[in-house]
Amino acid sequence: MNNKMTILAMLLALLSLQGFAQKDPVERIFERFSGREGYTTVYISSKMFSMFSEAGIDDPEFNALMHDLRSIRILAADKGGTQGPDFLDMVGRELPANVYEELMTVTEPGQKVKFLVREEKGKIVELLMVVGGSDNVLIDIRGNIDLKKISQLSKAIRIEGLDELEKLDNGKK
């Protein structure tokens, strides 16, 4: 009986430590600004993607993309709102450089756009598009990501900037 109590106590201790695990930096940024005045957040869940794929669209590529995506989150500072922190600066400070790889940077007068990816087992599992400057936007896409299909999706649902991904070869960075 004493061994069972010891094992149970150890199990409870491990479970309680899990609650103290830190959230990833992207999640912390979304939490910091979500619901605050001057910012708009959008969350599209895997359930919404499965509804798209079940909608009877006769496009195998589109349906495969919908099946492979887990979520899309968008955080944008409202135009004319209060001048808050630059998301590009925040991401640069908070994201671990050894986890995210820079894919592409687009620099225009007054703003800069960076695409970052996180890979697991050789597959892209997260794509970040971060805009700083005159626009202040963070887009986080998670799932099994094919960059060319994501650029096609951006056209379909009108996410500006992601169409730049068409210029990339999916496997080459």
N, C-alpha and C positions, 0 to 999 in steps of 0.2 A: 504494500500500500504506500509506503514511503517513497518508493521509486516512481510510482504513478504521480504523486504530488509534485515531486521534483521535476519530472518531465512536463507536467502541466504548467508549472510555474515558469519553466524555461520557454515553453511555447508562447505563453501570454506575454512574456518579456520581449520576445522576438516580434510578435505582432504589434506591440505598442511602439517599438522602434520604427516599424514601417511607417507609422503615422507621422514621424518626424523627418521622413525622407524629404529632401528638398525638391521643389518643382523645377522643371527645366526653365532656363532663362526666358525663353519665348513665352511660356505660360505666365511667368511673373509679369512680363510687360503687358500682356493682354489683361491680366487681373488688375494691374495698376490703373489702367485707363478705361476699362469697361464700365459703362454706366455714368461716367463723368461728363459733365457739361462740356461741350466743345469737341466731343469725340463720338464717332459712330463705330459700332462693332457689328460684325455679321458673322454668324456661325452656321455652316452647312454641314449636317451630320451624314454619316454613312447611310442612315435610313433614307434620307432624301435622295442620295445617289442610287440606292436600290429601287426607289420609286421611279426615278428617271429611266433606269434600265428595264423596268417592268412596264413602261408606258407604251410598249409596242413599237418603238422606234426601230426601223429595219436597217440599222447600221451596226454591224458587228464590232467595228473599232470603237464606236461611241459606247456601246454596251460594255465592252471589255474595260474601257477607261472608268466607267461608272462603277463597275464591280471592284476595281483595284483601289479606288480612293476611299480613305477613312474620314477625312474632314478637310474643310477649307475654312480658315478664319481670316477675317479682314478687320483691321483696325485703321481708322483714318481720322486725322484731325480735320475738323470742319473748316472750310474756307471762311476766312474772316473771323474765326474764333480766336480765343486767347492764344498767345504765342507760348506753346509748351515746349518741352524738350524735343530735340530732333531724334526721331527713331533710329536713324542711321548711326548717330553717335552712341545712342544707348545700346544698340545691338553690337557695335564695335567694342564697347566696354564689357558687356555682360556675356556674350557668347564665347564659349571655349574655342579657341582657334584650332585646337587639335581634333575637334569633333565636326566642325562645319568647314566646308571647303568653298572658296569663292569660285563661282562659275563664270560670272561675267559682270562687268561694270559699264554703265552707260552714264556719261557725264554731259550735261547740258548747262547752259547758263542758268544759274540759280538753283540747280538741283542735281542730285546724283542718285542713280538707281543701282543697287547691287542685288545679284542673285547668288544665293548660297545654298549648298546642298549638304545633307547628312546622309551618309551611306551606312548600310549594315549588310555584311556578307556580299559586297559587290553590287548591291542594288540601291538605288536612290529611294529613301523612305521619307524624306522631308525636303521640301523646297521652300525657301524663304525669298520673297521679293521685298526689299526694304528701300523706301524712297525717303530721302532727306532733302531739305531745302525749302523751296516754295511750296511743294506738296510734302506731306508727312504721312506716309502709308506703310503698313506692315501687312503682308499677306503670307500666311503659313498654310502650306498644302502638305497633307500627310497621307501616306499609303504607299502602294507600289507604283512608282512614278516613272512614266515614259514622257520625257520632255517634249517631244513633238506632239504627242496627244494632248498634253496640257496646253500647248499653244493653240491647238484647235478648239479646246474647251473654252479658252479665254475669248475667242472670237464668238462662240455660241452664246456665252453668258456675259459678254462685254466687260472683261476685266482688262483694262488698259495696262500695257507694259509687258504682260506675259507673252504677247505675240512675238516679242524679241527672241524668244526661245527657239523659234523656227530656224534661226541662223545657226543653231548649234547642231552638231552631230550628237545623237543621244549618248553614245558611249565615250565620246572624247570631250575633254575639258580643256 
